[in-house]
Amino acid sequence: MVCTGKRPLSRPRFILLTAKLYWLLSIVQKAHGQENTHSIRIEGDVILGGLFPVHSRGDKGVPCGDLKKEKGIHRLEAMLYAIDQINKDPDLLSNITLGVRILDTCSRDTYALEQSLTFVQALIEKDGSDVRCANGDPPIFTKPDKISGVIGAASSSVSIMVANILRLFKIPQISYASTAPELSDNSRYDFFSRVVPPDSYQAQAMVDIVTALGWNFVSTLASEGNYGESGVEAFTQISREIGGVCIAQSLKIPREPKPGAFDNIIKRLLEPPSARAIIIFANEDDIRRVLEAARKHNQTGHFLWIGSDSWGSKIAPVYQQEDIAEGAVTILPKRASIDGFDRFFRSRTLANNRRNVWFAEFWEENFGCKLGSHGKRNSNVKKCTGLERIGRDSNFEQEGKVQFVIDAVYSMAYALNNMHKELCSGYAGLCSKMSTIDGKELLSYIRAVNFNGSAGTPVTFNENGDAPGRYDIYQYQMNNNTAEYKVIGHWINKLHLKAS
């Protein structure tokens, strides 16, 4: 906004509150002076927002840290891939083009909240019509995008923070990775849906695993925060209801662990000698540090680990900890690698992917090279040629949530498509009834979708916006000095373990 003015005192109080929020948005824009260079903006008839952890949390005082190649870039590109596929499909949203506004959450809930204010700017602008400059002329506003729905976020804590803003403006949100049970509370998160099942299903599956293995004395370990604490709480509640499983102790890993914290955790886990089974709802960094501490205390083979989907089949938590992790049983929502995305991502280059403002940074990180004098890596690193190729000159394995990002985007697209069919009666493009999309109405169409997703499994939502629970059960096994995750069963409403 070029200038500001005062509102007449006779205006309703809610407009004053809206003006304050608009002022806050202006402050946020100033704080992020380079905001346009740190978001992806693609024009379209309908604009979808996207929230991805492109970077990790920064150190104290710095919002953003290192680039996240898989969790950030793979997932972000999955949204762009899905948008491309939908816009090319003549049978889906015919004559309607989807655009995007994608932002980086930097894996931090407070930073994500600031970023998500961008999504509501257009809904606030309309109340600024009576603002005047000193000379009586109306101010000039930079027209913000009207966001019809948001894809994201990844972590539950970020989704919770963002959902509290989006619901005020009736903007539907579909997450591809947030699994905290509290997000199932439709009275608090009524505009939130997700294509992954909540941890309450996962907790039930883990209780069933413990029961099937005949373990009746366990300890729990959680990372501090919504994901870890609510996951353990659900496990505790279910185990109490069914009986037969006693919890020796429940330990929590603090957000900012002090030196020696993980040593103390291992010591405490050793206190009840018969509780060798450890139920873990923790982030991958915490899992790795727990395993390191167990090895340091010479406890190889002592603990029987049962890890939630944050462990799943990831390499990072068990890297160089293979012996201490051997035998771990882990769980992961059923998923599949999407071949079309593999072909798409391998074809991305610096020349054909200028729309992704973080791709040059990814290129440097992925190929261990430096792009000119403005690259982020130090001067001792070799220069990038631009001829490097993903999968040929670097390792590439599709990140596990790519499927769910694609399904989240398609859920929004099918909802808009069904809405268009009913409201526009065969009209090509957006009719007057959809010129301004009603978020509450769009939400009802989202909750009613039923289609085969990117992996061929049905995509549906229940009344709380949750996806059904379908999990694969893994065990981390050593074979001929090579460690790998092997599927040993699955859980769809009940546990099915393979005979061994």
N, C-alpha and C positions, 0 to 999 in steps of 0.2 A: 504494500500500500504506500502511495507516495506521501500522503499527509493524513493527519488524524483530526477528529473534531469531537464535540460533545453531543450527547444525545439529549433530547428534551426530557425533563424529569417526569413528564406525564406518560412516557412509554412504560409498558408493563415491566415488572421487575425481572422477568425471565430474559428480556432483551438485554438488560444491563449485565446479567450473568453471562449471556452469550458474548457480549462485547468484551468482557474480561477474558473469556476463553480465546477469543480472536486475538486479543492482545498477547496472550500467552503463546499462541501460534506464531505471532510475529517475532517474539523473543526467540522462540525455538529456531525460526528461519535464520535469524541473525547469528545465533550460536553455531549454526551449521551453514556458514557462508558459501561453502562449496557443495551444497546439498545436491544440486543438479548433477555434479560429477560423481556423486556417491549414491546414485540410484539409477535403475534401468527404467526408461520411459518409452513405451511404444504406443502410438496412437491407435484408437479403435472406436467403434460405436458404443461398446460397453467396456468399461475399464475394470480390471480385477487387480487388487493389491496383492502383493506377495511379501512374506516375511521369512528370511532365511539367515542362519548363522554363518554368514560369509567369513567372518573373522571370530576368533576366540575372544574371551574377556581380556581386556588390557590390564596392565599393572595399575596400582593405585594412582588415581589422577588421570589415567588414560583410558578412554572407553573401549578401544579396540586393540586387539593383539594380533597374533599371527593369522595368516590365511588358513581356512579349513578347506582343503582341496575336495574331500569327499562329501562331508556333511554340509558344506557350504556350496561349492561350485557344482557338484554333481546334481544336487537337489534343485538348485536354482535353474540349471540348464534343463532339468526335467520339466519344470513349469513352462519354459520357453518351447521345448519340444512339443508338449501337449497343446499349447496355444497354436503352434504352427499346424499341427495335425488337424485340430478343430477348424481352423480358418480355411484349410484346404478341402474339408469334407462338405460336399454339396448337400448332404442330407442332414447336416447338423448346423443349426443357426444359419440357414441359407440367407444370403445377402446381409448378414450381420457379422461384423468383424470384432473379435475380442482384442483389446489392448491390455497393457500391463503397466503397473507402477511397482517395481520391486525394490525393497529396502533391506539393508543389513541390520540385524538386531545386535550384532557383536556379542551374541551369547549372554546378554545382560538384560534383565527384565526392565530396569529403570531406563536404560538407553532405548530399548525397544518401545517403551511407552512414549518417549519423546518422538521417535520416528513415526509411530502410528498416528500421532496427531495430524500428520500430513494427510491421512486418509479422510479426515472429517472436515478439512478446510472448506470444501465446496458447499457443505451443508450449513456452514456458519456464514459464509459470504453473503447470502441472500438477505440477512438481517442488517446489513450495513448500508442499505439504500439511503438512509437519512443522514449519514455522516457527511459533513461538508468541510472543505478547506477554508482557510481564513478569508479567501476572497469570495466564498459562497459557491465555488464550483465543486462538483462531486469528485472524490478522489479516484485515482486510477489504480485498479486492482490487477495483479497478475492472476489470471484466471486459473484456479487449481483444477485438477482432475476430479470428476465425480466418480468415486469408487463405489461400485455396486456390491462387491463382495471381496473377501480377503482370504487368501490361501496361506495358512500358517497359524501359529508359529510352530517351531520345533519343540523346544522344552516346555514342560507344563507350566513352570513359573512364568515364562514369557507369555504363553497363551492366556494365563489367568489375568495377568496385568493388562494385556491388550483387550481381552474380552470385556473387561469392565468399562473401557472407553467405547468400544464398538457397539455394545448393546444400547448405550445412551442414544446413539444415532441410528439404531436399527439397521446396522450393517452386518449381514451374515458372514460367518467365519468358519472355514473348514480346515482343521489341522491334519497334517500328514504324519505326526509323530508324538503328539502330546497324549499321555496315557493316564494322568493322575485321576483317581476316582472322583475327586470333588468336582471335576468338570462335568460330571453326569448330573449335577444338581441343576435341573431345568428352571428352577425359580431364580437362580443367581446367574446362570450362564445360558440364558434362553436363546441367544443368537449364535451359540457355539455348537459345532458338529465336528465329527472326526471320522476318518476312514480307517483308523486303527482302533482296536478294542481297548477299553479301560483296564487299568491294573486290577480291578476287582475280579475280572475273569482270569487274569494271569495269576493272581493270588490263589484263586480256587484251583487252578491247574497245578500250582506249586504244592499246595496242601495235598492234592491227590498223588503227586509224585512221592512226597514224604511218606504218605500212608502206604503206597504200593511197595516202597522199598523197606518198609517195616521200621522206620525211624520214629521213635516216639518222644525223643528228647532232643531239642534243637535250640540254637541261639539265632538271633536275628541281628543284622547289621545294615544300617541305612545311611546314605548321604543326607546331610541336613538339607531340607527343602521339600517342596511339594511332592516330587516324584518318590524319593526314598522313604520319607516318613509316612505318606499315605499308603504306599505299597505295603510296608511292614504292618501298618495298622489294619489294612484289609486282610493280610495273611493271619494276623493274630486273632481278629474277630471270627474269621471262618474256621480256624483251627479250634477255637473255643466252642463254636456252635456244634461242630461235628464230634468233638471229643477225641481222645486217644493221642493227641499231640501236645506235649508240654513244652513251654518256652522257658529255657533256663534263664536267659537274660536278653535284653534288647539294648544294643549299643548304637550310638549315633556318631557319624564322622562329621566334625564341624566344617563349615564352609571354608574357613581359613585355619587349617590345622597347624598347631604349634609344633616345633621340633620335638620329636619323640612321641607324638600323638599315636602313630601307627604301631610303635613298639608297645605302648600301653594297651592298645586295642587287642593285640595278639595275647598279651599277658592275661587280660581279662577273659578272653575267649577260652584260654586254657584252664581257668579256675574250676568250672564244672567238668571234670574229666570224662563223664559219659556223654556230654553234649558235643559230639564231634561234628555233627551236621550244622552247617552255617548257611542260613538263608540270607542272600545278599540282594538288596535293592540299592545300588550305588552307581555313580557315574564311572566311566571307564578309567579315568585317572585315579579315582579312589580305589577301584578294584586292583589296579596294577600296584599301587603302593601297599595295599593290604597283603598281596601275594609276596611282594618284596620283603615285607616285615616278617611274614611267616617263614620265608627261606632264611632270613637273617637269624631267626630263633631256632633253626634246625628242625622245623616242623613238617618237612616233606613227608607226605603220606598220612599225616595225622588228621587233617581236616577234610571233611566231605562237603564240598562246595555245591550249593544250588543257587545259580545266578539268574536274575531276571533278564528281560530283553535288552537292558542296557549293556549286559555282557554278551548275550546271544552267541553269535559265532565270530566275534571280532578277534582280530589278531593282536591289536594294540595292547589290551590288558594282560595278555599272556606272553608277550614277546620277551624272550630270555627268562621266562618264568615257567617254562613248559613242565618241568618236573613237579613243581609245587601245585600246578593247576591240573595235573593229570587226574582223570576220573570225574572232573567237575561236570555236573548236569546243568544245562542251561536251557532257556526257553526263548522262543522268538515267534512273533506273528508269522503265519504262513505267508510266504512271499515267493516271487519268481523273478529271475533276471529278464529284463525286457530287451529282446534282440534289436528291435527298432531303435531304441535309445542308444544301444552300443554303437550301431552304425552311425547314428547322428552325432554322438559325442566324439567318436574317432575322427570324424570329418571336420571338426571345428579347427579353425586356424586363426591366426592373427588377422589375416586378410578378410575372412568371411564372417567373423564374429565380433565386429566392432560394437554391436548393440550391448554386449556385456562389458560394463565399465571395469569389472574386476578381472577380466580375462587375461590381460597383459601380466598382471601380478601372478595369476595362476600359471601362466606360461613360464615365467621365471622360476617359480617354485617347482613346477613339475619337471622341467628339463635342467634345472641347476645352472641357469645361465642368466645373463644380464642384458636388458634391452636399452642400449644407448646410455647417454649420460644421465637420463632421468629415471632409470630403473631403480628398484628398491634395494637390490643386492649390492654388496661392496665391490669396489673396482677390481679386486683380484680375481673375480669370477669370470669365466669365459663369456664372450658375447653370444647372444642368441642370433641365429641366422634367419629365423622365420620359416625355415624349411623343415624344422623338427615336426614329427608327427606323433600324436597320442596313440599309444599301443604299439608303435614300432620303435620309437626311441625312448619310451618310458613305459613302466608297468601301468596297466589299467584294469581295474576290476570295479564293476558297477556297485555303487553304494546301496546299502540294503533298503533304504526308504524311497528310492526312486519310483518304484511301483506305486507307492502310496501318494506321492506328490502328483503323479499322473492321474490317479483315480480321483484325487481331490479336485483337480482342475476340471476333469470330465464331469464330476458330480455337479459342479457349478454350471457347466455348459448344458448338461441335460436338463437341469432345473430351468435355466433361461429358455431353452428350446421348448419345453412343455408349457412354460408361461406364455411364450410368444404364440404358440398354436392356439391357446385358449383365448388370449386377449386380443390378438391381431387378426384372427380368422382368415388366414391365408395371405395376408398383406406381406409384400416383399420388403424386408427391412424392418426397422423399428416403427411401429405405429404410434399414434398420439398417447395411447394408454401405457406405452412403455418408454415414452420420452424421458420420464423421470421414474426410475424403477423403485417400486415400493419394497423396502427391505423386509417387512413383515410378510408380505405376500410371497416374495422370493424364497424366504425361509420355509414356507409351507410346501413349496415345490421341491426344495432341497430334501426335506424330510421324506418326500414321497418317491424319490428316484429309486429305480430298480433296474440295473443294467449289468452286463458282464464287464468287469474291469479289465485292466491291461494284462492281468495274469490269467484271465478267463474265469475268475471266481466272481460271484454276485456281489455287487456293491449296494448296500442298503443301510438305512439308519432306523433305530428305534425311536420311541417318543422323546428320549433324552438326547438324541443326536449321536448315539454311540453305534459303532460298527459291531457286528457279531464277533465272538471270540473264536479264532482259529489259530492254533499254535503248533509249531514243530518243536519236538524235544530233542536236544543234542547232548552228546557226551564228548568231552575232550579226551581223546585216546592217543596213546603212543603205539605206533606200529613200525618196527624196524628203525628205531631211532628217529622216526618222523612223527610229529604231532599233528593231529587234525581233528576237526569237529565232525562227528558222525551222527546222522539222524537215527535215534533209537525209538522214536514213537511220535505220536501227535495227540493233540487235545482239541476236540470239537464237542463241547458240552460235557464230555467225559474223557478220561484218559485211556489211551491205547498204546501200550508199550510192546515193542517187538520182542519175541522170544529170543533169548541169547543162550 
